[in-house]
Amino acid sequence: MTSTPSAATTRSAPRRPVRLAVQIAPQHAAYEQIRQTAAELEAMGVDALFNWDHFFPLSGEPDGLHFESWTMLAALAEQTSRVEIGALVNCNSYRNPNLQADMARTIDHISAKGGRGRFIFAIGSGWFQRDYDEYGYEFGTAGSRLDSLADNLPIIKQRWTQLNPPPTRKIPVLIGGGGEKKTLRIVAKHADIWHSFGDAATLERKLGVLADHGQAVGRDVAEIEISTDVSRHTVDVADQLHALGATLFTVGISGPDYDLSAVREWLRWRDEKNQT
């Protein structure tokens, strides 16, 4: 049965178009295949392309083919002309905040084919311990990593105001994660986009928590675009998620085959929804 959004989670933000993003997992495929997949997805009409910020595959053969995120994003920025791009998500632990800001600004300019950049600065606190252990980063605790994220976001935003040249636009900040005590408070303070996971019931509950954090920090969270991962969902759940306020839907695909069948289904739903 389709649930009805509660008063606590009904969003009063101006109507946003439904957008579809695809996360191209940079694993188990040669780069030429990733390049071709990105070109095909842009031609199909998707709105955004993401990779992820890890150093090893997250599924399949743990030592299989894999590529680094930010280098790839610069290449995608040059290759593409319309789609927005980013990592879903950049790990805050792997680079100091001023460097993150400068890298983001640079890719923003590389992607600006008409004077306006297409980079989405998507960030999270980090979680994949193998990355930390093998590349020499301190893993710490979930709490300490979130505290670092909260500390670094103001530094990143401040650095954007100091760089010459500055970004071509206000770079949108996407924050991924659903922790109800710390993560959603950080979202309420800093995010332009919140990336969520789970079913409609989970999204509805967390939107209520996010609204509470917004009240606490003095922000109308209806300003925040809601993004959700639908890699494990079919389009049957799309209307429920959209009714709760989600407008950016992300489908994940992985090498070696990069099957685009689910992407085609979600594109059809997006186009139908945007016509109503």
C-alpha positions as CSV (number, residue, x, y, z in Angstrom):
1,M,0.0,0.0,0.0
2,T,1.3,3.4,-0.9
3,S,2.0,5.5,2.2
4,T,0.9,9.1,2.5
5,P,3.5,11.6,3.7
6,S,2.9,12.9,7.2
7,A,2.6,16.5,8.0
8,A,6.0,16.5,9.6
9,T,7.7,15.4,6.3
10,T,5.5,17.2,3.7
11,R,7.9,19.6,1.9
12,S,6.9,23.1,0.9
13,A,9.8,23.9,-1.4
14,P,9.2,25.2,-4.9
15,R,8.6,22.3,-7.3
16,R,11.8,20.8,-8.6
17,P,12.1,18.7,-11.8
18,V,12.8,15.0,-11.3
19,R,16.4,14.2,-12.2
20,L,18.2,10.9,-12.8
21,A,21.8,10.3,-11.9
22,V,23.9,7.2,-12.6
23,Q,26.8,6.1,-10.5
24,I,29.4,4.4,-12.6
25,A,31.3,2.2,-10.3
26,P,34.9,2.5,-11.4
27,Q,35.6,-1.2,-10.9
28,H,36.0,-4.4,-12.9
29,A,36.3,-2.7,-16.3
30,A,39.0,-1.1,-18.4
31,Y,38.9,2.7,-18.6
32,E,37.9,2.7,-22.2
33,Q,34.7,0.9,-21.3
34,I,34.0,3.5,-18.5
35,R,34.6,6.3,-21.1
36,Q,32.2,4.7,-23.5
37,T,29.6,4.1,-20.8
38,A,29.7,7.8,-19.8
39,A,29.3,8.9,-23.4
40,E,26.3,6.6,-23.8
41,L,24.6,7.8,-20.7
42,E,25.0,11.4,-21.6
43,A,23.5,10.7,-25.0
44,M,20.6,8.8,-23.3
45,G,19.7,12.0,-21.4
46,V,20.7,11.3,-17.8
47,D,21.1,14.4,-15.7
48,A,24.2,13.5,-13.6
49,L,27.1,11.1,-13.6
50,F,28.8,10.0,-10.4
51,N,31.6,7.7,-9.6
52,W,32.8,6.9,-6.0
53,D,35.9,7.8,-4.0
54,H,37.5,4.5,-3.0
55,F,40.7,2.8,-3.9
56,F,39.5,-0.8,-4.2
57,P,36.4,-2.5,-5.5
58,L,33.4,-2.6,-3.2
59,S,31.9,-5.8,-4.7
60,G,33.1,-8.8,-6.7
61,E,36.8,-9.6,-6.8
62,P,38.4,-7.4,-4.0
63,D,41.6,-6.9,-6.0
64,G,39.9,-6.5,-9.3
65,L,40.3,-3.6,-11.8
66,H,39.7,-0.2,-10.1
67,F,40.4,3.5,-10.8
68,E,40.8,6.6,-8.6
69,S,37.9,9.0,-8.4
70,W,39.1,12.6,-8.7
71,T,41.4,12.0,-11.7
72,M,38.5,10.3,-13.5
73,L,36.2,13.2,-12.7
74,A,38.6,15.7,-14.4
75,A,38.5,13.4,-17.4
76,L,34.7,13.2,-17.4
77,A,34.5,16.9,-17.0
78,E,36.5,17.3,-20.2
79,Q,34.7,14.5,-22.1
80,T,31.1,15.5,-21.3
81,S,29.3,18.7,-22.2
82,R,25.9,18.6,-20.4
83,V,25.6,16.3,-17.4
84,E,26.6,17.3,-13.9
85,I,29.4,15.2,-12.4
86,G,30.7,14.3,-9.0
87,A,31.8,11.5,-6.7
88,L,29.1,9.8,-4.7
89,V,30.7,10.5,-2.4
90,N,34.1,12.1,-1.9
91,C,35.7,10.9,1.3
92,N,36.5,13.8,3.6
93,S,39.4,11.9,5.2
94,Y,41.5,11.4,2.1
95,R,42.4,15.1,1.4
96,N,42.7,18.2,3.5
97,P,39.8,20.6,3.2
98,N,41.6,23.4,1.3
99,L,42.9,20.9,-1.3
100,Q,39.4,19.5,-1.7
101,A,38.1,23.0,-2.3
102,D,40.8,23.7,-4.9
103,M,40.3,20.4,-6.7
104,A,36.5,21.0,-6.8
105,R,37.0,24.5,-8.1
106,T,39.3,23.3,-10.8
107,I,37.0,20.6,-12.0
108,D,34.1,23.1,-11.9
109,H,36.1,25.2,-14.5
110,I,37.1,22.2,-16.6
111,S,33.4,21.2,-16.9
112,A,32.2,24.7,-17.8
113,K,31.6,24.4,-21.5
114,G,29.3,27.4,-21.6
115,G,30.7,29.4,-18.8
116,R,28.9,27.6,-16.0
117,G,30.4,24.6,-14.3
118,R,28.7,21.2,-13.8
119,F,30.5,19.9,-10.7
120,I,28.6,18.7,-7.6
121,F,30.7,18.6,-4.5
122,A,29.4,15.4,-2.9
123,I,31.0,14.5,0.4
124,G,30.8,12.0,3.3
125,S,32.8,11.1,6.4
126,G,34.2,7.9,5.0
127,W,33.6,4.2,6.1
128,F,35.7,1.7,4.0
129,Q,38.4,0.7,6.3
130,R,40.6,-1.0,3.7
131,D,41.1,2.3,2.0
132,Y,42.3,3.9,5.2
133,D,44.6,1.0,6.1
134,E,46.3,0.5,2.8
135,Y,46.7,4.2,1.9
136,G,47.8,5.2,5.4
137,Y,44.9,7.3,6.7
138,E,43.8,7.2,10.3
139,F,40.5,5.4,10.5
140,G,39.4,6.7,13.9
141,T,35.8,6.2,14.8
142,A,32.5,6.9,13.0
143,G,32.1,9.8,15.5
144,S,35.5,11.3,14.9
145,R,35.2,11.1,11.2
146,L,31.8,12.9,11.3
147,D,33.3,15.5,13.6
148,S,36.1,16.1,11.0
149,L,33.5,16.4,8.3
150,A,31.6,19.0,10.3
151,D,34.9,20.9,11.0
152,N,36.0,20.8,7.3
153,L,32.9,22.0,5.5
154,P,33.2,25.6,6.6
155,I,36.8,25.6,5.6
156,I,36.0,24.3,2.2
157,K,33.3,26.9,1.6
158,Q,35.6,29.7,2.9
159,R,38.4,28.6,0.5
160,W,36.0,28.8,-2.4
161,T,35.7,32.5,-1.7
162,Q,39.5,33.0,-1.7
163,L,40.5,31.1,-4.9
164,N,41.5,33.0,-8.0
165,P,39.6,32.4,-10.2
166,P,36.6,31.6,-8.1
167,P,34.2,28.8,-9.0
168,T,32.0,29.5,-12.0
169,R,28.9,29.0,-9.8
170,K,27.9,28.3,-6.3
171,I,29.1,24.7,-6.2
172,P,26.3,22.6,-4.8
173,V,27.2,20.6,-1.7
174,L,25.7,17.1,-1.5
175,I,26.1,15.2,1.8
176,G,25.6,11.5,1.9
177,G,24.5,9.5,4.9
178,G,21.6,8.9,7.2
179,G,22.9,9.0,10.7
180,E,20.3,10.7,12.8
181,K,22.3,12.3,15.5
182,K,25.3,13.8,13.7
183,T,25.0,13.3,9.9
184,L,21.6,14.8,9.5
185,R,22.6,17.8,11.7
186,I,25.5,18.4,9.3
187,V,23.1,18.1,6.4
188,A,20.8,20.6,8.0
189,K,23.6,23.1,8.4
190,H,25.6,22.7,5.2
191,A,23.9,20.7,2.4
192,D,22.3,21.9,-0.8
193,I,21.4,18.2,-1.5
194,W,21.0,15.3,0.9
195,H,21.7,11.8,-0.5
196,S,19.7,9.1,1.3
197,F,19.3,5.4,1.2
198,G,16.4,3.0,2.0
199,D,12.7,2.6,1.4
200,A,9.9,5.1,1.6
201,A,9.3,4.4,5.3
202,T,13.0,5.0,6.1
203,L,13.1,8.2,4.1
204,E,9.9,9.5,5.7
205,R,11.4,8.9,9.2
206,K,14.7,10.5,8.4
207,L,13.0,13.6,6.8
208,G,11.3,14.1,10.1
209,V,14.6,14.0,11.9
210,L,16.2,16.3,9.4
211,A,13.3,18.8,9.9
212,D,14.0,18.7,13.7
213,H,17.7,19.5,13.1
214,G,16.7,22.3,10.7
215,Q,14.7,23.9,13.5
216,A,17.6,23.5,15.9
217,V,20.1,25.2,13.5
218,G,17.6,27.8,12.2
219,R,17.3,26.5,8.6
220,D,14.3,25.7,6.5
221,V,15.3,22.2,5.2
222,A,12.8,22.5,2.3
223,E,15.7,24.3,0.7
224,I,17.6,21.0,0.5
225,E,17.1,18.8,-2.5
226,I,16.4,15.2,-1.6
227,S,18.5,12.6,-3.5
228,T,18.0,8.9,-3.0
229,D,19.7,5.7,-4.2
230,V,17.4,3.5,-6.1
231,S,19.9,0.8,-7.2
232,R,18.0,-1.8,-5.3
233,H,14.5,-0.5,-6.2
234,T,12.3,-0.8,-9.2
235,V,10.3,2.1,-10.6
236,D,7.3,0.7,-8.6
237,V,8.5,2.6,-5.6
238,A,9.3,5.8,-7.4
239,D,6.1,7.6,-6.8
240,Q,6.2,6.9,-3.1
241,L,9.7,8.4,-2.8
242,H,8.8,11.4,-5.0
243,A,5.7,12.1,-2.9
244,L,8.0,12.4,0.1
245,G,10.1,15.0,-1.7
246,A,12.9,13.1,-3.5
247,T,13.7,14.6,-6.9
248,L,17.2,13.3,-7.6
249,F,17.2,9.5,-8.2
250,T,20.5,7.6,-8.5
251,V,20.9,4.2,-10.2
252,G,24.2,2.4,-9.7
253,I,25.9,0.3,-12.4
254,S,29.1,-1.7,-12.2
255,G,31.6,-3.3,-14.5
256,P,32.4,-5.5,-16.2
257,D,29.1,-5.1,-18.2
258,Y,27.5,-1.8,-17.1
259,D,24.0,-3.0,-17.8
260,L,21.9,0.1,-18.7
261,S,18.5,-1.6,-18.7
262,A,17.4,-0.2,-15.3
263,V,18.6,3.2,-16.4
264,R,16.3,3.1,-19.4
265,E,13.3,2.3,-17.1
266,W,14.1,5.1,-14.7
267,L,14.5,7.5,-17.6
268,R,11.0,6.7,-18.9
269,W,9.6,7.3,-15.4
270,R,11.5,10.6,-15.1
271,D,10.2,11.8,-18.4
272,E,6.6,10.9,-17.6
273,K,6.8,12.5,-14.1
274,N,8.2,15.8,-15.5
275,Q,5.3,16.0,-18.0
276,T,2.6,15.9,-15.3
